[in-house]
Amino acid sequence: MNDDREYFAAFDVGGTKTEAVITDIKGHIVAYATDIGGNPLEMGMDFCVDHYSKILGRLFGSAGIGRIKTIYGSVACKEYFGEELPERLGKAFPNTDKMRIEGDGPCLISAMLGHKDGACMICGTGSSLYFRIGDDYFHTGGWGHLIDSCGSGYVLGRLAIQAAVRAHDDRGEQTVLCNLLEEKCGRPIWDNFIEIYKQGRPYIASFADTVFRARDLGDAVAVRIFNHCAGELAELAYSAYRKMGKPFDLVLNGGIFAHFPEYAEAVKSGCPKQLNIIRSDAPPIYGCAVEALYDYGVICDPFFKNNFMKDYYGLTDAKKS
């Protein structure tokens, strides 16, 4: 049977997770795939092209449909590679009218504001602030964990581990972080360095929650880490405000903000008062779908969002159970 409906593909690649969907023009998800993340700055372009191709291939195969109208991808650190990624992926998936791939910020703006001017602050495994003016977008921060990933889950986890090993060495203040880290990994953190270096950035970021738990217990070291990191994220908002030269809508998104609202509130309180700060209620992949339809000349309305979110949470909740 011929299927003449219009279909759109979207994928979102972060430091920890990749999600991909095919949706129809009404917002219904007809195929969904998820896998590990794959940042080309860390993993290399060859690995990432192969990784994304397999995910999209699996997605299209499960949908069992023909031509895709548009493909939109959001990829962490894509901006450092120019058009290499879309050119190489475009050759792997020629059966589409248009493919566009951007960094991992614009879709977060679109998830809450639509394709409009504004900004988003990401705080998950990594962190950065993107702002969009017209069809141009820019970022401040987000220079990668080796250089500058201020206030991120990775930095929170790294500072927690650093504080614990300094306390163990009697070089730093004693902290309940030692016990919380040991509970989490099943051994003293200073006996866990093989795993830390083997598993790297996402694993280190997984210890971020110990900072929030220790802070709740009144631990002075954790309080200082929390305040320092929240202040660094607020500094990104000041930088964007100076560059844009006017008030704007700022969306807060990412796993750390989602799971630790007290952190989002602390960042918000440190940002310029002129900004309209919005907590996101939509996943990044929804913003990718918004952009995929934008490339087809369609503006997503509340009806589209309602259908998408209902299908999305039905699929992802089912995978968790």
Backbone torsions as a table, in degrees:
resi	resn	phi	psi	omega
1	MET	NA	132.1	177.9
2	ASN	-74.1	140.1	177.8
3	ASP	-117.2	105.2	-175.8
4	ASP	-98.7	14.9	177.0
5	ARG	-71.7	163.6	-178.4
6	GLU	-96.8	128.8	-177.0
7	TYR	-123.3	150.2	-176.1
8	PHE	-137.2	139.4	-179.9
9	ALA	-112.5	146.5	178.8
10	ALA	-145.3	143.4	174.9
11	PHE	-143.7	149.1	-177.6
12	ASP	-130.7	124.3	-177.5
13	VAL	-118.8	118.4	175.2
14	GLY	-112.5	-169.7	-179.5
15	GLY	-72.6	-21.4	-175.9
16	THR	-115.6	-36.6	-170.2
17	LYS	-137.8	149.0	170.8
18	THR	-118.8	135.9	172.8
19	GLU	-127.2	145.5	178.5
20	ALA	-143.4	143.4	-179.8
21	VAL	-139.2	156.5	161.5
22	ILE	-118.5	129.9	-178.5
23	THR	-127.2	154.0	172.3
24	ASP	-90.4	-179.1	-172.7
25	ILE	-71.3	-13.4	178.2
26	LYS	-94.5	-1.9	177.7
27	GLY	97.9	-0.2	179.0
28	HIS	-77.2	132.3	-179.8
29	ILE	-85.7	119.9	-178.5
30	VAL	-101.0	-12.6	175.9
31	ALA	-156.9	145.3	-178.0
32	TYR	-143.0	139.8	176.0
33	ALA	-143.6	148.9	177.3
34	THR	-142.5	153.8	-178.1
35	ASP	-162.3	-175.3	176.8
36	ILE	-67.3	161.8	176.2
37	GLY	-72.7	179.0	-179.5
38	GLY	-169.8	85.7	-179.6
39	ASN	-82.6	119.2	-176.1
40	PRO	-63.6	-23.5	178.4
41	LEU	-68.1	-30.6	-179.6
42	GLU	-96.2	-40.5	-170.4
43	MET	-95.3	-15.4	-177.5
44	GLY	91.5	146.5	-175.3
45	MET	-65.7	-39.8	-178.1
46	ASP	-60.8	-47.1	178.4
47	PHE	-59.7	-45.2	-173.8
48	CYS	-68.7	-40.9	176.8
49	VAL	-59.7	-43.2	178.6
50	ASP	-65.6	-42.6	-178.8
51	HIS	-63.7	-49.5	-179.6
52	TYR	-65.4	-37.5	-179.9
53	SER	-62.7	-41.0	179.3
54	LYS	-66.0	-40.9	179.6
55	ILE	-64.6	-47.0	179.5
56	LEU	-66.3	-38.0	177.0
57	GLY	-61.3	-42.0	177.2
58	ARG	-64.6	-39.9	179.8
59	LEU	-63.1	-50.4	-177.6
60	PHE	-66.2	-36.5	179.1
61	GLY	-63.9	-39.9	-179.2
62	SER	-71.5	-28.2	-179.5
63	ALA	-76.0	-33.3	179.1
64	GLY	63.1	37.6	-179.1
65	ILE	-119.4	172.0	-177.1
66	GLY	-88.6	-121.7	-171.7
67	ARG	-70.2	139.9	175.8
68	ILE	-100.1	133.7	-178.3
69	LYS	-67.3	-51.2	179.9
70	THR	-143.2	152.2	171.1
71	ILE	-124.4	127.4	175.1
72	TYR	-121.7	131.1	179.2
73	GLY	-124.6	142.0	173.6
74	SER	-115.1	119.2	-174.0
75	VAL	-131.8	122.8	178.1
76	ALA	-57.1	130.1	176.5
77	CYS	71.2	13.8	178.6
78	LYS	-57.8	-34.3	-172.4
79	GLU	-61.4	-19.5	179.5
80	TYR	-77.3	-9.5	-171.7
81	PHE	-115.3	9.9	178.5
82	GLY	59.0	-133.1	-177.1
83	GLU	-101.2	13.1	-177.7
84	GLU	-60.3	-44.5	-176.3
85	LEU	-65.9	-52.7	179.0
86	PRO	-62.5	-33.5	178.5
87	GLU	-64.5	-43.3	-178.1
88	ARG	-73.6	-39.2	177.8
89	LEU	-69.8	-35.3	179.3
90	GLY	-59.8	-35.7	177.1
91	LYS	-67.9	-31.9	-179.9
92	ALA	-77.4	-23.7	-177.3
93	PHE	-132.2	72.1	-177.7
94	PRO	-74.9	-11.5	-174.3
95	ASN	-85.9	50.4	177.3
96	THR	-147.7	151.2	-177.9
97	ASP	-77.6	-31.1	-178.2
98	LYS	-156.1	138.3	173.0
99	MET	-126.2	132.6	175.9
100	ARG	-134.6	132.2	179.4
101	ILE	-128.6	130.1	179.2
102	GLU	-126.5	179.1	172.7
103	GLY	-67.9	-177.6	-171.4
104	ASP	-91.0	16.9	178.9
105	GLY	-100.5	-46.1	-174.8
106	PRO	-56.0	-37.1	-179.2
107	CYS	-64.5	-28.3	179.2
108	LEU	-73.5	-32.7	172.5
109	ILE	-64.7	-48.0	-176.5
110	SER	-65.4	-29.7	-179.5
111	ALA	-60.6	-29.2	-178.0
112	MET	-112.7	-30.3	-174.1
113	LEU	-108.5	-11.8	-167.6
114	GLY	77.4	-172.2	-178.7
115	HIS	-79.5	77.3	-178.2
116	LYS	-134.2	167.2	174.3
117	ASP	-65.4	145.0	178.4
118	GLY	160.7	-168.3	-175.8
119	ALA	-143.3	160.2	172.2
120	CYS	-139.5	145.3	173.4
121	MET	-111.4	123.8	-179.9
122	ILE	-100.5	132.7	170.8
123	CYS	-140.5	99.1	175.7
124	GLY	-134.6	-127.1	172.5
125	THR	-58.9	-43.3	173.9
126	GLY	-113.1	-173.6	178.9
127	SER	-150.0	153.2	173.1
128	SER	-175.2	171.2	174.2
129	LEU	-128.6	125.0	176.9
130	TYR	-109.1	143.1	169.6
131	PHE	-134.8	144.3	-175.0
132	ARG	-117.6	133.5	173.9
133	ILE	-129.8	111.1	-174.3
134	GLY	64.5	-128.7	178.0
135	ASP	-100.8	11.4	176.3
136	ASP	-104.7	143.2	175.1
137	TYR	-135.8	154.4	-174.5
138	PHE	-138.1	161.5	175.0
139	HIS	-134.1	154.1	172.2
140	THR	-128.3	138.5	-169.2
141	GLY	74.4	-166.7	177.1
142	GLY	68.5	36.8	-179.2
143	TRP	-91.1	19.2	176.6
144	GLY	90.1	153.1	-171.7
145	HIS	-67.8	-22.5	178.6
146	LEU	-74.5	-22.7	-175.4
147	ILE	-114.6	-56.4	-173.3
148	ASP	-161.3	99.1	176.4
149	SER	-127.4	56.4	-167.1
150	CYS	-58.3	137.2	173.2
151	GLY	68.6	5.1	-174.5
152	SER	-78.1	172.2	174.4
153	GLY	-59.8	-38.7	177.3
154	TYR	-61.5	-46.8	-178.6
155	VAL	-65.9	-41.7	177.6
156	LEU	-59.7	-46.5	179.1
157	GLY	-64.5	-42.1	-179.8
158	ARG	-63.9	-42.5	179.9
159	LEU	-67.6	-33.6	176.2
160	ALA	-64.5	-45.6	178.7
161	ILE	-64.3	-43.8	179.4
162	GLN	-59.6	-43.8	179.8
163	ALA	-63.0	-38.7	-178.7
164	ALA	-67.3	-44.7	-178.2
165	VAL	-71.0	-30.1	175.5
166	ARG	-67.7	-39.0	176.2
167	ALA	-65.9	-41.0	178.4
168	HIS	-60.9	-38.8	179.6
169	ASP	-78.9	-3.6	-173.9
170	ASP	62.1	32.0	174.3
171	ARG	-102.3	-12.3	-176.5
172	GLY	-140.7	175.1	-176.8
173	GLU	-66.3	141.9	176.1
174	GLN	-65.8	143.6	-172.9
175	THR	-148.7	144.1	177.1
176	VAL	-67.0	-12.7	176.1
177	LEU	-55.5	-32.3	178.5
178	CYS	-57.0	-47.0	-178.7
179	ASN	-70.4	-40.6	-178.5
180	LEU	-66.9	-39.1	176.7
181	LEU	-66.0	-39.5	178.8
182	GLU	-64.9	-41.7	176.7
183	GLU	-58.2	-39.0	-173.7
184	LYS	-73.9	-39.2	-175.8
185	CYS	-105.0	-3.9	174.0
186	GLY	84.5	7.9	178.7
187	ARG	-161.0	163.4	174.2
188	PRO	-55.7	138.5	-174.4
189	ILE	-60.7	-30.2	179.5
190	TRP	-72.4	-10.2	173.4
191	ASP	-99.9	11.1	-172.5
192	ASN	-118.6	18.8	-171.7
193	PHE	-73.8	-22.1	174.1
194	ILE	-61.8	-45.7	179.3
195	GLU	-67.0	-40.3	-179.4
196	ILE	-58.3	-48.9	-177.4
197	TYR	-77.0	-27.3	178.1
198	LYS	-71.7	-44.2	-173.4
199	GLN	-92.4	-22.6	168.6
200	GLY	73.1	-147.1	-167.1
201	ARG	-57.5	-50.5	-179.6
202	PRO	-61.3	-36.0	179.5
203	TYR	-66.3	-44.1	178.0
204	ILE	-62.1	-40.7	178.3
205	ALA	-62.5	-26.8	-178.6
206	SER	-66.3	-14.2	178.5
207	PHE	-91.6	3.2	-178.5
208	ALA	-58.7	-34.8	-176.2
209	ASP	-61.6	-23.6	-179.6
210	THR	-65.1	-29.4	177.2
211	VAL	-64.3	-44.3	-178.6
212	PHE	-69.2	-38.5	178.8
213	ARG	-67.3	-43.0	179.5
214	ALA	-66.5	-37.9	177.2
215	ARG	-61.4	-42.4	178.5
216	ASP	-60.8	-27.2	178.6
217	LEU	-85.8	0.4	177.9
218	GLY	84.9	16.1	-178.5
219	ASP	-69.1	123.5	-174.4
220	ALA	-66.0	-36.8	180.0
221	VAL	-64.7	-44.7	179.6
222	ALA	-65.2	-37.8	177.4
223	VAL	-59.7	-43.1	-180.0
224	ARG	-66.7	-40.6	177.6
225	ILE	-62.1	-47.2	179.9
226	PHE	-56.5	-51.4	-176.3
227	ASN	-66.0	-40.1	179.2
228	HIS	-62.2	-47.5	-176.6
229	CYS	-69.2	-40.5	177.1
230	ALA	-62.5	-38.7	178.6
231	GLY	-64.9	-38.1	178.9
232	GLU	-66.5	-36.1	177.3
233	LEU	-69.2	-41.1	177.3
234	ALA	-61.4	-32.4	177.9
235	GLU	-61.3	-33.7	176.4
236	LEU	-60.9	-40.2	-179.8
237	ALA	-65.0	-38.7	177.3
238	TYR	-64.3	-40.1	178.4
239	SER	-61.3	-46.5	179.6
240	ALA	-64.8	-38.6	179.9
241	TYR	-62.3	-40.7	177.8
242	ARG	-66.3	-37.8	-178.0
243	LYS	-73.2	-38.2	-179.1
244	MET	-79.0	-29.7	176.2
245	GLY	73.3	15.2	179.4
246	LYS	-161.7	161.3	176.0
247	PRO	-62.6	153.9	179.0
248	PHE	-154.0	165.8	174.2
249	ASP	-81.1	131.4	179.2
250	LEU	-121.2	117.5	179.2
251	VAL	-93.7	131.8	174.3
252	LEU	-99.2	125.5	-177.3
253	ASN	-144.7	165.2	179.2
254	GLY	117.1	157.2	-173.2
255	GLY	-62.1	-36.0	-179.4
256	ILE	-66.4	-45.5	176.9
257	PHE	-62.4	-39.7	-177.2
258	ALA	-65.9	-40.8	-174.6
259	HIS	-89.3	-18.5	-177.7
260	PHE	-132.0	77.1	-176.0
261	PRO	-59.0	-25.1	178.4
262	GLU	-65.2	-29.6	177.5
263	TYR	-71.8	-43.4	176.9
264	ALA	-60.1	-40.4	179.6
265	GLU	-66.7	-37.6	179.2
266	ALA	-66.3	-41.0	177.1
267	VAL	-64.4	-45.9	-179.2
268	LYS	-57.6	-42.8	-178.3
269	SER	-66.5	-21.6	179.7
270	GLY	-92.6	-6.9	-177.2
271	CYS	-81.9	163.1	175.8
272	PRO	-55.3	136.0	-176.6
273	LYS	-68.7	-17.2	-178.5
274	GLN	-74.9	-13.1	-176.5
275	LEU	-83.9	147.7	171.9
276	ASN	-97.8	104.8	-172.6
277	ILE	-98.2	128.7	-174.0
278	ILE	-121.7	129.1	172.0
279	ARG	-82.6	127.9	-176.8
280	SER	-70.9	141.6	174.0
281	ASP	-119.1	17.9	-178.1
282	ALA	-133.2	144.0	178.7
283	PRO	-73.7	156.9	179.7
284	PRO	-54.9	-35.0	-177.3
285	ILE	-63.0	-28.1	175.9
286	TYR	-66.2	-42.7	176.4
287	GLY	-60.9	-33.9	175.9
288	CYS	-64.4	-40.8	178.0
289	ALA	-64.8	-39.3	176.5
290	VAL	-57.8	-43.5	-179.7
291	GLU	-70.3	-34.8	177.5
292	ALA	-61.6	-41.9	178.7
293	LEU	-74.3	-31.9	175.9
294	TYR	-58.8	-38.7	179.2
295	ASP	-68.1	-14.8	176.3
296	TYR	-98.9	1.2	179.5
297	GLY	86.2	18.1	-178.1
298	VAL	-112.5	129.9	175.7
299	ILE	-96.8	122.1	-177.5
300	CYS	-71.3	135.0	-179.0
301	ASP	-109.6	176.1	-179.9
302	PRO	-57.0	-31.7	178.0
303	PHE	-62.6	-45.2	177.3
304	PHE	-61.0	-47.0	-177.9
305	LYS	-62.5	-41.9	-179.2
306	ASN	-61.8	-44.7	179.0
307	ASN	-63.2	-45.4	-178.0
308	PHE	-61.6	-49.6	-175.3
309	MET	-66.2	-37.5	177.9
310	LYS	-61.9	-46.5	179.3
311	ASP	-67.1	-42.3	-176.8
312	TYR	-61.0	-51.1	-178.2
313	TYR	-70.0	-28.8	173.1
314	GLY	-63.7	-41.5	179.2
315	LEU	-70.7	-48.2	-175.2
316	THR	-72.5	-35.2	176.4
317	ASP	-66.1	-36.8	178.5
318	ALA	-65.2	-36.2	179.9
319	LYS	-69.3	-30.0	-179.4
320	LYS	-76.3	-28.9	-174.7
321	SER	-82.7	NA	NA
